[in-house]
Amino acid sequence: MKTALLGLSLACVVGIVQSCNPFSPDQSVTLGVAQLEAPATIVAGTPLSVVLTVELGGCKSFERIVTERTPQHATLTVLGSDASKGRDVSCPANYFTEPHTVQLDPPFSNPFTITVNRGRVSPLTATVQVQ
């Protein structure tokens, strides 16, 4: 029984050390976005829903969307991870897109601009009229 507990404890410690290893590569990436969908107009004081079509596949996976905003503008960045980054692994060739909705709450000035940061590719932008 003691041997089993010792083995389990050792396995847990090794798992924790590997997940916090300062020498392992940072696999964070800015994911590609194929499309930005936003309404042309909204009523002042109502939330704004935006749909981002995120590009995934291979060894890339979605983690979160970071929003930086002012009353005039929002910048969205889609973050994920790439399991092949810094490692010698092969990834499946299963590329696909996945929609993700972001809700932005008022206040909005007129016009309100949305920019999607796509890393090294030029950003996507949309302008929404607030009435």
Secondary structure in CASP SS format (residue, H / E / C, confidence):
PFRMAT SS
TARGET T0000
AUTHOR 0000-0000-0000
METHOD secondary structure of the structure
MODEL  1
M C 1.00
K H 1.00
T H 1.00
A H 1.00
L H 1.00
L H 1.00
G H 1.00
L H 1.00
S H 1.00
L H 1.00
A H 1.00
C H 1.00
V H 1.00
V H 1.00
G H 1.00
I H 1.00
V H 1.00
Q H 1.00
S H 1.00
C C 1.00
N C 1.00
P C 1.00
F C 1.00
S C 1.00
P C 1.00
D C 1.00
Q C 1.00
S E 1.00
V E 1.00
T E 1.00
L C 1.00
G C 1.00
V E 1.00
A E 1.00
Q E 1.00
L E 1.00
E E 1.00
A C 1.00
P C 1.00
A C 1.00
T E 1.00
I E 1.00
V C 1.00
A C 1.00
G C 1.00
T C 1.00
P C 1.00
L E 1.00
S E 1.00
V E 1.00
V E 1.00
L E 1.00
T E 1.00
V E 1.00
E E 1.00
L E 1.00
G E 1.00
G C 1.00
C C 1.00
K E 1.00
S E 1.00
F E 1.00
E E 1.00
R E 1.00
I E 1.00
V E 1.00
T E 1.00
E E 1.00
R E 1.00
T C 1.00
P C 1.00
Q C 1.00
H E 1.00
A E 1.00
T E 1.00
L E 1.00
T E 1.00
V E 1.00
L E 1.00
G E 1.00
S E 1.00
D E 1.00
A C 1.00
S C 1.00
K C 1.00
G C 1.00
R C 1.00
D C 1.00
V C 1.00
S C 1.00
C C 1.00
P C 1.00
A C 1.00
N C 1.00
Y C 1.00
F E 1.00
T E 1.00
E E 1.00
P E 1.00
H E 1.00
T E 1.00
V E 1.00
Q E 1.00
L E 1.00
D C 1.00
P C 1.00
P C 1.00
F C 1.00
S C 1.00
N C 1.00
P C 1.00
F E 1.00
T E 1.00
I E 1.00
T E 1.00
V E 1.00
N E 1.00
R E 1.00
G C 1.00
R C 1.00
V E 1.00
S E 1.00
P E 1.00
L E 1.00
T E 1.00
A E 1.00
T E 1.00
V E 1.00
Q E 1.00
V E 1.00
Q C 1.00
END
